[in-house]
Amino acid sequence: MPHHQASATALAPARGEREETRRRHRKRGRHAGADGGGMPDMNDLRIRAATPDDLDAVLAFWKVAAEGTSISDDRAGVERLVARDPGALLLAGLSAAGGERPGLVGTVVAGFDGWRCHLYRLAVHPKRRRRGIGSALLAAAEERFVALGGRRGDAMVLQENERAHHAWRAAGYAPEPQWRRWVKPLVE
């Protein structure tokens, strides 16, 4: 199977998956997009937390859909994330009932350390962008944060990624020019 297509099994509902997120998006009027042509029905979109069984599909998906790389973009790094915070890596997928091929169409890492809410790896498959998938993922991440007691979300966004800037602004996020990210690799 090509690396950009996750199998239907990779997005089979996790044990105890709630349909609540999907229902909330229907109630809010979130939809597949303005142009309507050939777009998946947002009622067929499922958002759930990743499981260890999803990790290979997620890593392959990021090679196609995410911009920028990190030293933690490997199986061991993502395994640690899912083990430490099982609800942090959210996946969006089309259900087998939809009119399109089922599989992974989006991700976001919604990490909460008990104090701050951090968003990383918001990625939507290039052929599925501008259809409300990123908005649905962000809404699910924000709901998670509020349920955990979070009060503000911080997003990591590449400076050169203008398309991402538009998406984050549309979702209500704004850059804070007085802050810079300072990093130091801890391992070689």
C-alpha positions in Angstrom: 0.0 0.0 0.0 1.4 3.5 -0.8 2.7 5.3 2.2 0.2 8.1 1.9 -2.8 5.9 2.3 -3.7 4.4 5.7 -5.6 1.2 5.7 -9.2 1.1 6.9 -7.9 -0.8 9.9 -5.6 2.0 10.9 -8.6 4.2 11.5 -11.0 1.6 12.9 -12.7 3.1 15.9 -10.6 2.7 19.1 -12.1 0.9 22.0 -14.5 3.3 23.7 -14.4 5.9 20.9 -17.0 8.6 21.4 -19.1 9.9 18.5 -19.6 13.1 20.5 -17.1 15.2 18.5 -18.8 14.2 15.3 -22.3 15.2 16.6 -21.0 18.5 17.9 -19.6 19.5 14.5 -22.9 18.6 12.9 -24.8 20.8 15.4 -22.3 23.7 14.9 -22.9 23.5 11.2 -19.3 22.5 10.3 -19.3 21.1 6.8 -17.1 19.8 4.1 -16.3 23.2 2.5 -17.8 25.9 0.4 -17.2 24.5 -3.1 -18.9 21.1 -2.4 -17.6 19.3 -5.4 -16.4 15.8 -4.7 -15.8 16.5 -1.0 -16.3 14.0 1.8 -19.4 14.5 3.9 -18.2 15.8 7.3 -20.6 13.3 8.9 -18.2 10.6 7.6 -15.3 12.2 9.4 -14.2 10.5 12.6 -11.8 12.1 15.1 -10.3 9.9 17.8 -7.1 9.4 19.8 -4.3 7.4 18.2 -3.4 4.0 19.5 0.0 2.3 19.2 -1.4 0.4 16.2 -1.7 3.7 14.3 1.8 4.9 14.6 3.3 3.6 11.4 0.4 5.1 9.4 0.8 8.4 11.2 4.5 8.6 10.5 3.9 7.8 6.8 1.1 10.4 6.7 3.3 13.1 8.1 5.8 12.5 5.3 3.0 13.5 2.8 1.0 16.0 4.7 3.2 17.8 7.4 5.8 20.4 6.8 9.1 20.6 8.7 10.7 17.7 10.6 11.8 17.1 14.1 14.2 14.8 15.9 11.1 13.3 17.6 9.4 12.4 14.3 10.2 8.7 14.6 8.4 5.7 16.0 10.1 5.9 19.4 9.2 9.5 19.8 5.5 9.1 18.8 5.3 5.9 21.0 6.4 7.9 24.0 3.8 10.6 23.3 1.0 8.1 23.0 2.2 6.2 26.1 2.6 9.3 28.2 -0.6 11.1 27.1 -2.9 8.7 25.3 -5.4 11.4 24.2 -2.8 13.8 22.8 -2.4 12.6 19.2 -5.8 13.1 17.5 -6.5 11.5 14.2 -9.1 12.4 11.6 -10.3 9.7 9.2 -13.1 9.0 6.8 -15.3 6.2 7.8 -15.8 3.2 5.6 -19.5 4.3 5.2 -18.5 7.5 3.4 -18.3 7.9 -0.4 -14.5 8.1 -0.4 -11.8 5.6 0.5 -11.5 5.3 4.3 -8.3 6.3 5.9 -6.2 8.9 7.7 -6.9 12.5 6.5 -5.6 14.6 9.3 -3.7 14.8 12.6 -3.0 17.2 15.4 -1.0 16.8 18.6 -2.9 18.4 21.5 -0.4 18.1 24.4 -1.3 19.4 27.8 1.4 19.4 30.5 -1.0 20.4 33.3 -0.3 24.1 32.8 -0.1 24.9 29.1 -1.9 23.6 26.0 0.4 23.0 23.1 -0.6 22.2 19.5 1.7 20.6 17.0 1.5 18.6 13.8 -1.8 20.0 12.5 -1.6 18.3 9.2 -4.3 17.6 6.6 -3.7 15.4 3.5 -2.9 17.8 0.6 -5.8 16.4 -1.5 -8.3 17.0 1.4 -7.4 20.6 2.5 -9.9 23.4 2.7 -12.7 21.0 3.6 -13.1 21.7 7.3 -10.9 18.8 8.5 -8.3 21.1 10.2 -11.0 23.1 11.8 -12.6 19.9 13.1 -9.3 18.7 14.5 -8.7 22.0 16.2 -12.1 22.0 17.7 -11.6 18.5 19.1 -8.2 19.6 20.5 -9.7 22.7 22.1 -12.5 20.7 23.7 -9.9 18.3 25.1 -7.9 21.2 26.6 -11.0 22.8 28.2 -12.0 19.4 29.7 -8.5 19.1 31.2 -8.6 22.7 32.6 -6.6 24.4 29.9 -7.1 28.1 29.3 -5.1 29.0 26.2 -3.7 27.1 23.3 -0.2 27.6 21.9 0.5 26.5 18.3 3.9 25.7 16.7 3.7 27.1 13.2 6.6 27.4 10.7 7.3 31.0 9.8 7.6 30.3 6.1 4.3 28.3 5.9 1.9 31.1 4.8 -0.9 28.6 4.1 -0.7 27.5 7.7 -0.8 31.1 8.9 -4.1 31.6 7.1 -5.5 28.4 8.7 -4.4 29.3 12.2 -5.7 32.9 11.9 -9.1 31.6 10.6 -9.3 29.4 13.7 -8.8 32.4 15.9 -5.1 32.1 16.7 -2.6 35.0 16.4 1.2 35.2 16.5 2.8 36.8 19.5 5.8 38.7 18.1 7.4 39.3 21.4 8.1 35.5 21.9 10.7 33.4 20.1 11.1 29.6 20.4 14.5 28.7 21.8 15.6 25.1 21.4 18.5 22.8 22.4 18.7 19.2 21.3 19.2 17.0 24.3 20.5 14.0 22.5 22.7 13.5 19.4 
